[in-house]
Amino acid sequence: GQQVQQSPASLVLQEGENAELQCNFSSTATQLQWFYQSPGGSLVSLLSNPSGTKHTGRLTSTTVTKERRSSLHISSSQTTDSGTYLCAIHPSLLSGSFNKLTFGAGTRLAVCP
Amino acid sequence: EAAVTQSPRNKVTVTGGNVTLSCRQTNSHNYMYWYRQDTGHGLRLIHYSYGAGNLQIGDVPDGYKATRTTQEDFFLLLELASPSQTSLYFCASSDSTGGSSYEQYFGPGTRLTVL
């Protein structure tokens, strides 16, 4: 089945530094979502980016579909960015399970003041 | 933005107990999902549905039933709860009709502890 690998597993930054998170997936994806999970557990969708580059606030996602990879860049990190970042993909519309999201294990980010 | 709510937010029960987790979405999405999240396993799909009365089996369905009573409401039932079902449970919804982005929107989660 579909595999989603995220790297690094964890990352520690000083406030103001930038972060680059990676997501690699094993087969064609129709949709790719980046999520933020707070230390308390709530899950928030950050970006939906199946291909190309998308920006929202301090976040930039670049997905290269042919190479089956996506990145999430966080600029000027803040302590409130601390938490876990999850990448999830929908398989190709041609597969029988295109509505089933497959999640990576996440990158745990800690931003120190 | 999609609104997905879950209740209860926290639940403690004993082994063998009966638990029902509720989920409601208010954006007329056709798909709804139940996931569980455990350390070391990430988020895993339990059951999902593409409309009222429909149920599809996910990747980790054992020990769970689900029922979609209306477009808005999706329930997860644990009829004989076991400690292995202690987890954080998320409900989500998405729209798969023409032109949609297939994005999934998640509820706030229910933390279930089975003693």
Interface residues (C-beta under 8 A of the other chain):
Chain A: T30 Q31 Q33 F35 G41 S42 L43 V44 S45 S48 L86 A88 H90 F98 N99 K100 L101 F103 G104 A105 G106
Chain B: Y31 Y33 Q37 G42 L43 L45 Y48 Y50 G58 D59 L88 F90 A92 S94 S96 S101 Y102 E103 Q104 Y105 F106 P108 G109 R111
